[in-house]
Amino acid sequence: MKELVCIVCPRGCRLTVDEDNGYAVTGNSCPRGAEYGRTELQNPTRVLTTTVKVAGGMHRRLPVRTNRAIPKGLLLAAMEEAAKVSLTAPVEAGQVIIPDLLGTGADLIASRAMPVAP
């Protein structure tokens, strides 16, 4: 049995996941908590948030994120891909920076707009 704290909502339910019993979850207050507990042990995923270089903008770095969660085991490789990116301003919020990041189906997108520096 594994014990987790659910991060799906602010309640922070204390989950117990029984790996030997089909990943049965107890301690959850909602169905989303049960799904989180199963997924976290079978195939954990995370939304990647980082920054990329941008030239000619108001700032030198642009915050980016994946538009959906990717496998936790790919986070370092995804960070390496993001580190290779160098953009030129302007950039729009939501603009796709890297489509289908590492074949995950998730796009790396701009978290904010980056106007050209005055």
Steps between C-alpha positions, in 0.01 A plus 500: 500500500611851416389820667461822299361847544260585219589819310191518276322755720582705812357239739820295495338167580730236644473206263596139550555301182503121517720385211422134574125556472470655153626840617196547723497850650358599838496833682382703201209742531419494128545280191780728374707407804459131427609554141800704615609227742486228235672712235772621736615144565443351155603784267577830677467815290575867551448829318844638411560866579827669407638793301660540157729766356345788312681775310368850443233479767422685821674217689771249411299193604146395412298273732368191322305189600359186349133523415442164670687267732785288365658187650710592803791295367527732197529826694880525480505423127222755447703761693797428273282560193368826645857614574576481125225749415583861415211722391474852363235738635212555458347181639129457575362331813401144411725491194635149435876498555565126451215291358462139620787525749697172495209323332280540808217679322555802726605834354742734675319836496574858604352578841490874429545746219842651438485834317793651319717717726452875441 
